[in-house]
Amino acid sequence: MEPDTAISTDETRIRARDTAARLLNRITTGVAVGAVAGVGLAGVVGAYTIPGIVSDSSGATASTAGTAGSSGSTSTGLQSSTGGVSSSTGSGVAVSGGS
């Protein structure tokens, strides 16, 4: 009778281990899906709460909403560049921030 008890105990342990592994996999999957959903939600909330970005139906963005001038044309608040791109050979300068 001793061998049957050992087999039964081993099978019980194997089943318990498999059940625990399945539970751990489900918990891990749930946490991963929740994390992805949380990041997505934070992105949507951030996109709606950060001021200064206006998007039109074409998907183009501008820093301010367009305003009609006295001539009836629409200004987007963007400035065109009159100078070309230049480069120089010297020590680089790091610039951060700015608006």
N, C-alpha and C positions, 0 to 999 in steps of 0.2 A: 504494500500500500504506500510505501514511501515514495516510489518514483511517480505515481499519479499525483501526489500532492505537490511535488517539485514542478512537474509540467504545468499543473494548474496554476501554481504561484507564478511561474514564468510567463504564462499566457496572460494572466491578470496584469502583471507588470508591463508587458508589451502593449496591451490594450490601453492601459492608463497612460503610458508614454505617448502612444499615437494620438490619444484624445487630447493630451496636453499640447502636443506639437500642432495639431489642427487648431486648437484654441489660440495658441500663440501666433500662428499664421493669420488667423482672422483679425486678431487685435492689431498686428503689424500692418495689415492691409488697410484696416479702418483708420489707423493713425496717419498712414501715408496719404490716403484719399482726403482725409480731413485737413491735412497740412496743405495739400495742393489747392483745395477749395478755399482755405483761409488766405493763402497768398493771392489767389484770384480776387477774392472779395476785397482784400486790402488794396489791390491795384485799382479796382473799380471805384472804391471810395476815394482813394487818392486822386484819381483822374477827375472826379467830379468836384473835389474840394480845393484843388490847386488853382488859384486865380491866374488870369492873364493869358489863357490859351483859348482861342476861338477857332472853331473848325466849321467850314462850310460844307455843302453837300458833295463837293468834289473830293473832299478829304484833305484839301490844302489847309494849312494853319497859318494864322497871323497872330502877332502879339496883342493887337487891339482890334476891336470891331471896326468895320468900314464906316466912314462918315461921309456924307455928301457935302461937297464944297459949294461955293457960290456959282461955279460954272456947271454944276449938275454932275460932275464926275465923282467917282467914288475913290476915296483914299483909304488904303489898307493900313496906314500907320507904319509901313516899311520904308526904309531909306535905301536908295540905290547907291551902289559904290561907283565913284568916279575914277578912282585910281586903280591901277593894275596891281597884280601880285608881284611883290618884290622879295628878293632873298639876299642875304649877305653872308659872308663867311666871317664868323667871329664867334664869340662865346654866346651860347644860347641863354635866353632869359625865360624863366618859368613864370607864367601868369595864372593865377587861380581866382575864382570868384568873378566879380564883375557882372554887369548887367547891360 
